Amino acid sequence: MPERRTHRSFVSYIDKSREYYAAQGYTQPYQWVYHKEVPFNMLSKPLSDCTVGVVTTATLPAHWQSLPEGESRPQKRPYAESSYPVPEALYTKDLEWDKDTTHTDDLDTYLPLNRLQELQQSGQIGKVSPRYYGAPTTYSQRQTRESDAPVIFSWCEEDGVDIALLVPL
């Protein structure tokens, strides 16, 4: 007989976030984005012929290393960087995630370019996009929808991306 539980055994990010902000004194719970229609499309060609791009919410380390005098945080803007060579690391310490129980030491968990290059070499995907894309977390739905997403979409079109993997932290 399977084990039965009365509560979830995993961490619910939505519940944790709501509880965290309520404890900080926020009276209105965060409104999670909900789209009645999502512009996903069926692939028009085999995966082995597709160009795959990656969008991450991590920030480039250089943005944090070269801050102008008096600035404690860089402005967060979308970016596109070469997929070759794969960067050694991206900056994630500014993001809110459970740093006590997890880490971002393994780049492939949030920028899987090495794994995608292996899939390309084995013929499972056509190729990796020449660039990967960043949408650093700003917690602004409006900025993401009206500014960041259209810029990243245009870069994906320029690079002939058929599939965009969204890898948020």
PASEBA-1860 file (N, C-alpha, C; in nm, 3 decimals):
! residues 169
1> MPERRTHR> 0.085/-0.117/0.000/0.000/0.000/0.000/0.090/0.124/0.000 ~ 0.061/0.223/-0.087/0.145/0.343/-0.092/0.133/0.425/0.037 ~ 0.242/0.495/0.067/0.242/0.582/0.184/0.147/0.699/0.159 ~ 0.072/0.737/0.260/-0.023/0.848/0.246/0.024/0.964/0.330 ~ 0.002/1.082/0.281/0.044/1.202/0.351/-0.070/1.302/0.353 ~ -0.074/1.382/0.457/-0.177/1.485/0.466/-0.127/1.620/0.417 ~ 0.006/1.635/0.402/0.064/1.761/0.356/0.166/1.734/0.246 ~ 0.195/1.836/0.171/0.295/1.824/0.065/0.431/1.791/0.125
9> SFVSYIDK> 0.510/1.714/0.054/0.643/1.679/0.102/0.751/1.758/0.030 ~ 0.711/1.850/-0.056/0.807/1.933/-0.127/0.789/2.078/-0.082 ~ 0.884/2.161/-0.115/0.877/2.302/-0.079/0.796/2.373/-0.187 ~ 0.691/2.439/-0.148/0.610/2.514/-0.242/0.660/2.658/-0.244 ~ 0.725/2.694/-0.354/0.781/2.828/-0.367/0.672/2.934/-0.351 ~ 0.557/2.909/-0.408/0.447/3.005/-0.399/0.405/3.025/-0.253 ~ 0.385/2.916/-0.180/0.346/2.927/-0.039/0.455/2.994/0.043 ~ 0.581/2.954/0.021/0.692/3.013/0.097/0.701/3.163/0.072
17> SREYYAAQ> 0.684/3.204/-0.053/0.691/3.346/-0.087/0.579/3.424/-0.021 ~ 0.459/3.371/-0.027/0.344/3.438/0.033/0.366/3.455/0.183 ~ 0.411/3.348/0.250/0.436/3.353/0.394/0.549/3.449/0.429 ~ 0.655/3.450/0.348/0.769/3.539/0.373/0.724/3.685/0.367 ~ 0.654/3.723/0.261/0.613/3.863/0.247/0.507/3.902/0.350 ~ 0.421/3.811/0.388/0.324/3.840/0.495/0.398/3.867/0.626 ~ 0.503/3.792/0.653/0.582/3.813/0.775/0.656/3.946/0.772 ~ 0.682/3.999/0.652/0.749/4.128/0.639/0.650/4.245/0.651
25> GYTQPYQW> 0.522/4.214/0.666/0.422/4.318/0.683/0.344/4.354/0.558 ~ 0.370/4.287/0.447/0.293/4.314/0.326/0.153/4.257/0.344 ~ 0.053/4.339/0.317/-0.085/4.296/0.340/-0.149/4.233/0.218 ~ -0.099/4.263/0.099/-0.157/4.206/-0.023/-0.063/4.097/-0.075 ~ -0.112/3.975/-0.091/-0.027/3.868/-0.143/0.020/3.898/-0.285 ~ 0.136/3.846/-0.319/0.191/3.862/-0.453/0.094/3.803/-0.555 ~ 0.075/3.873/-0.663/-0.012/3.827/-0.771/0.073/3.755/-0.876 ~ 0.065/3.623/-0.880/0.142/3.545/-0.977/0.085/3.566/-1.116
33> VYHKEVPF> 0.173/3.572/-1.213/0.132/3.592/-1.352/0.047/3.474/-1.398 ~ -0.060/3.505/-1.467/-0.145/3.401/-1.524/-0.188/3.448/-1.663 ~ -0.163/3.368/-1.762/-0.203/3.400/-1.899/-0.307/3.297/-1.944 ~ -0.420/3.347/-1.991/-0.523/3.255/-2.040/-0.477/3.188/-2.169 ~ -0.400/3.261/-2.248/-0.345/3.205/-2.371/-0.194/3.220/-2.366 ~ -0.124/3.116/-2.403/0.022/3.117/-2.405/0.068/3.093/-2.547 ~ 0.159/3.177/-2.598/0.197/3.165/-2.739/0.299/3.054/-2.767 ~ 0.274/2.934/-2.715/0.359/2.821/-2.748/0.313/2.764/-2.882
41> NMLSKPLS> 0.406/2.712/-2.957/0.375/2.654/-3.087/0.431/2.513/-3.096 ~ 0.365/2.432/-3.175/0.418/2.299/-3.206/0.541/2.319/-3.295 ~ 0.640/2.233/-3.280/0.757/2.241/-3.366/0.717/2.208/-3.509 ~ 0.770/2.284/-3.603/0.738/2.260/-3.744/0.842/2.171/-3.811 ~ 0.945/2.132/-3.734/1.049/2.045/-3.787/1.101/1.957/-3.675 ~ 1.175/1.853/-3.708/1.227/1.764/-3.604/1.323/1.836/-3.509 ~ 1.326/1.791/-3.386/1.417/1.847/-3.286/1.561/1.844/-3.336 ~ 1.596/1.742/-3.411/1.732/1.728/-3.464/1.768/1.835/-3.567
49> DCTVGVVT> 1.669/1.914/-3.610/1.694/2.024/-3.704/1.676/2.160/-3.638 ~ 1.648/2.163/-3.509/1.616/2.288/-3.439/1.738/2.355/-3.376 ~ 1.734/2.488/-3.374/1.832/2.568/-3.301/1.772/2.597/-3.164 ~ 1.848/2.565/-3.059/1.800/2.579/-2.921/1.876/2.692/-2.852 ~ 1.802/2.784/-2.793/1.861/2.892/-2.715/1.822/2.879/-2.569 ~ 1.898/2.945/-2.482/1.873/2.940/-2.337/1.854/3.082/-2.286 ~ 1.750/3.100/-2.203/1.726/3.227/-2.135/1.739/3.200/-1.985 ~ 1.828/3.272/-1.919/1.849/3.255/-1.775/1.816/3.385/-1.702
57> TATLPAHW> 1.788/3.376/-1.574/1.765/3.496/-1.494/1.890/3.538/-1.417 ~ 2.000/3.465/-1.434/2.125/3.502/-1.369/2.185/3.625/-1.437 ~ 2.273/3.693/-1.366/2.335/3.816/-1.412/2.480/3.790/-1.452 ~ 2.531/3.871/-1.542/2.673/3.861/-1.578/2.759/3.909/-1.463 ~ 2.866/3.837/-1.429/2.953/3.879/-1.318/3.009/4.019/-1.339 ~ 3.040/4.056/-1.463/3.099/4.187/-1.490/3.008/4.301/-1.446 ~ 2.878/4.280/-1.450/2.785/4.385/-1.406/2.807/4.421/-1.260 ~ 2.851/4.325/-1.180/2.872/4.347/-1.037/3.014/4.392/-1.008
65> QSLPEGES> 3.108/4.361/-1.096/3.248/4.392/-1.070/3.284/4.535/-1.107 ~ 3.206/4.598/-1.193/3.242/4.732/-1.241/3.131/4.833/-1.214 ~ 3.089/4.842/-1.089/2.983/4.936/-1.054/3.039/5.078/-1.043 ~ 2.966/5.177/-1.096/3.009/5.316/-1.078/3.009/5.353/-0.929 ~ 3.089/5.450/-0.895/3.100/5.500/-0.757/2.962/5.531/-0.701 ~ 2.933/5.479/-0.583/2.808/5.508/-0.514/2.694/5.414/-0.546 ~ 2.710/5.328/-0.646/2.604/5.232/-0.679/2.631/5.100/-0.609 ~ 2.527/5.046/-0.545/2.544/4.918/-0.476/2.492/4.801/-0.560
73> RPQKRPYA> 2.408/4.831/-0.658/2.353/4.727/-0.745/2.353/4.778/-0.888 ~ 2.388/4.692/-0.983/2.382/4.735/-1.123/2.238/4.739/-1.173 ~ 2.217/4.817/-1.278/2.086/4.815/-1.341/2.070/4.680/-1.409 ~ 1.953/4.624/-1.398/1.928/4.492/-1.455/1.859/4.509/-1.590 ~ 1.932/4.469/-1.693/1.880/4.478/-1.829/1.902/4.345/-1.899 ~ 1.821/4.316/-1.999/1.845/4.194/-2.076/1.983/4.199/-2.143 ~ 2.040/4.083/-2.164/2.169/4.076/-2.232/2.174/3.952/-2.320 ~ 2.262/3.955/-2.418/2.289/3.840/-2.504/2.440/3.825/-2.511
81> ESSYPVPE> 2.487/3.703/-2.482/2.631/3.676/-2.480/2.660/3.551/-2.563 ~ 2.781/3.541/-2.610/2.821/3.426/-2.692/2.809/3.296/-2.614 ~ 2.757/3.195/-2.681/2.746/3.061/-2.620/2.879/2.987/-2.623 ~ 2.975/3.042/-2.698/3.107/2.979/-2.712/3.216/3.080/-2.680 ~ 3.305/3.053/-2.587/3.303/2.939/-2.496/3.196/2.957/-2.388 ~ 3.158/2.849/-2.327/3.061/2.854/-2.217/3.126/2.931/-2.102 ~ 3.055/3.029/-2.042/3.116/3.102/-1.930/3.142/3.010/-1.811 ~ 3.240/3.048/-1.730/3.271/2.968/-1.612/3.165/2.982/-1.504
89> ALYTKDLE> 3.103/3.101/-1.498/3.003/3.126/-1.393/2.919/3.246/-1.433 ~ 2.805/3.258/-1.370/2.723/3.378/-1.377/2.699/3.422/-1.233 ~ 2.649/3.545/-1.216/2.629/3.599/-1.082/2.486/3.570/-1.037 ~ 2.473/3.508/-0.920/2.340/3.471/-0.869/2.317/3.513/-0.725 ~ 2.416/3.569/-0.659/2.405/3.596/-0.516/2.303/3.706/-0.484 ~ 2.267/3.787/-0.585/2.169/3.893/-0.562/2.026/3.841/-0.565 ~ 2.006/3.718/-0.609/1.871/3.663/-0.623/1.826/3.596/-0.494 ~ 1.696/3.591/-0.477/1.637/3.531/-0.357/1.603/3.385/-0.382
97> WDKDTTHT> 1.680/3.298/-0.320/1.655/3.155/-0.323/1.713/3.099/-0.195 ~ 1.676/2.980/-0.162/1.716/2.920/-0.035/1.863/2.880/-0.038 ~ 1.949/2.973/0.003/2.093/2.953/-0.002/2.143/2.858/0.107 ~ 2.057/2.823/0.202/2.097/2.728/0.307/2.088/2.583/0.259 ~ 1.997/2.556/0.167/1.977/2.416/0.125/2.019/2.389/-0.019 ~ 2.059/2.492/-0.092/2.103/2.470/-0.230/2.210/2.572/-0.266 ~ 2.265/2.558/-0.382/2.370/2.649/-0.429/2.359/2.662/-0.581 ~ 2.438/2.752/-0.637/2.444/2.766/-0.782/2.587/2.746/-0.831
105> DDLDTYLP> 2.658/2.655/-0.767/2.795/2.625/-0.807/2.801/2.547/-0.938 ~ 2.694/2.478/-0.974/2.689/2.398/-1.096/2.619/2.478/-1.205 ~ 2.698/2.541/-1.290/2.645/2.627/-1.396/2.542/2.555/-1.483 ~ 2.560/2.426/-1.505/2.469/2.352/-1.592/2.327/2.343/-1.538 ~ 2.307/2.376/-1.411/2.171/2.371/-1.355/2.089/2.494/-1.394 ~ 2.154/2.602/-1.434/2.078/2.721/-1.473/2.127/2.784/-1.604 ~ 2.229/2.726/-1.664/2.274/2.765/-1.798/2.330/2.639/-1.865 ~ 2.241/2.551/-1.913/2.283/2.417/-1.958/2.348/2.413/-2.097
113> LNRLQELQ> 2.438/2.507/-2.124/2.501/2.511/-2.256/2.590/2.389/-2.281 ~ 2.663/2.343/-2.180/2.747/2.224/-2.198/2.661/2.103/-2.237 ~ 2.549/2.086/-2.168/2.462/1.972/-2.198/2.402/1.986/-2.338 ~ 2.363/2.108/-2.375/2.306/2.129/-2.508/2.411/2.103/-2.617 ~ 2.535/2.142/-2.592/2.641/2.115/-2.690/2.662/1.964/-2.706 ~ 2.648/1.889/-2.598/2.655/1.743/-2.607/2.540/1.688/-2.692 ~ 2.420/1.745/-2.673/2.304/1.701/-2.752/2.323/1.736/-2.899 ~ 2.387/1.850/-2.925/2.416/1.888/-3.063/2.516/1.789/-3.125
121> QSGQIGKV> 2.620/1.756/-3.051/2.722/1.663/-3.103/2.663/1.525/-3.130 ~ 2.565/1.485/-3.049/2.504/1.352/-3.069/2.393/1.355/-3.174 ~ 2.359/1.474/-3.225/2.257/1.485/-3.328/2.114/1.492/-3.276 ~ 2.097/1.501/-3.144/1.961/1.507/-3.089/1.896/1.643/-3.111 ~ 1.978/1.749/-3.115/1.928/1.881/-3.153/2.012/1.928/-3.272 ~ 1.957/2.022/-3.348/2.031/2.073/-3.463/2.156/2.147/-3.422 ~ 2.135/2.254/-3.344/2.250/2.329/-3.294/2.209/2.417/-3.177 ~ 2.311/2.462/-3.106/2.293/2.556/-2.996/2.298/2.696/-3.055
129> SPRYYGAP> 2.210/2.782/-3.010/2.210/2.921/-3.055/2.349/2.982/-3.036 ~ 2.392/3.071/-3.125/2.523/3.132/-3.108/2.533/3.218/-2.982 ~ 2.418/3.258/-2.930/2.418/3.338/-2.806/2.321/3.277/-2.707 ~ 2.347/3.303/-2.578/2.248/3.275/-2.474/2.198/3.410/-2.427 ~ 2.085/3.411/-2.357/2.017/3.536/-2.326/1.990/3.545/-2.177 ~ 1.999/3.666/-2.125/1.974/3.686/-1.984/1.861/3.785/-1.962 ~ 1.776/3.751/-1.868/1.669/3.839/-1.823/1.683/3.848/-1.671 ~ 1.779/3.930/-1.623/1.800/3.937/-1.478/1.671/3.970/-1.404
137> TTYSQRQT> 1.651/3.902/-1.294/1.528/3.914/-1.216/1.509/4.055/-1.163 ~ 1.395/4.114/-1.195/1.360/4.247/-1.143/1.233/4.244/-1.061 ~ 1.162/4.132/-1.061/1.035/4.117/-0.989/0.928/4.213/-1.041 ~ 0.943/4.259/-1.166/0.844/4.347/-1.226/0.780/4.276/-1.344 ~ 0.654/4.238/-1.328/0.584/4.171/-1.437/0.571/4.263/-1.558 ~ 0.543/4.390/-1.532/0.526/4.487/-1.641/0.656/4.502/-1.721 ~ 0.768/4.519/-1.651/0.896/4.533/-1.721/0.928/4.408/-1.802 ~ 0.903/4.292/-1.745/0.930/4.167/-1.816/0.844/4.159/-1.942
145> RESDAPVI> 0.715/4.185/-1.928/0.620/4.171/-2.038/0.642/4.277/-2.146 ~ 0.660/4.403/-2.105/0.661/4.513/-2.201/0.800/4.549/-2.254 ~ 0.904/4.515/-2.180/1.038/4.557/-2.219/1.133/4.439/-2.243 ~ 1.158/4.362/-2.138/1.261/4.257/-2.146/1.226/4.145/-2.245 ~ 1.105/4.092/-2.236/1.066/3.979/-2.322/1.072/4.015/-2.471 ~ 1.021/4.132/-2.513/1.031/4.165/-2.656/1.176/4.176/-2.705 ~ 1.265/4.229/-2.622/1.406/4.240/-2.661/1.466/4.101/-2.679 ~ 1.443/4.014/-2.582/1.498/3.878/-2.590/1.436/3.803/-2.708
153> FSWCEEDG> 1.307/3.821/-2.731/1.242/3.757/-2.845/1.308/3.801/-2.976 ~ 1.338/3.931/-2.989/1.401/3.980/-3.113/1.540/3.920/-3.131 ~ 1.616/3.904/-3.021/1.748/3.840/-3.031/1.734/3.695/-3.075 ~ 1.635/3.626/-3.019/1.612/3.486/-3.058/1.579/3.477/-3.207 ~ 1.497/3.569/-3.256/1.465/3.570/-3.399/1.590/3.594/-3.482 ~ 1.674/3.692/-3.441/1.800/3.721/-3.512/1.888/3.597/-3.522 ~ 1.890/3.517/-3.416/1.977/3.400/-3.408/1.911/3.273/-3.463 ~ 1.790/3.285/-3.516/1.722/3.169/-3.575/1.682/3.063/-3.473
161> VDIALLVP> 1.651/3.106/-3.351/1.615/3.012/-3.245/1.475/2.954/-3.271 ~ 1.468/2.822/-3.268/1.339/2.753/-3.282/1.279/2.719/-3.146 ~ 1.367/2.693/-3.048/1.325/2.655/-2.913/1.402/2.740/-2.813 ~ 1.330/2.807/-2.725/1.394/2.884/-2.618/1.366/2.813/-2.485 ~ 1.473/2.768/-2.421/1.460/2.707/-2.288/1.467/2.818/-2.185 ~ 1.363/2.833/-2.105/1.360/2.934/-2.000/1.404/2.868/-1.870 ~ 1.515/2.917/-1.813/1.572/2.855/-1.693/1.581/2.961/-1.583 ~ 1.473/2.979/-1.506/1.476/3.078/-1.398/1.543/3.023/-1.273
169> L> 1.597/3.112/-1.194/1.650/3.074/-1.063/1.545/3.101/-0.960
END
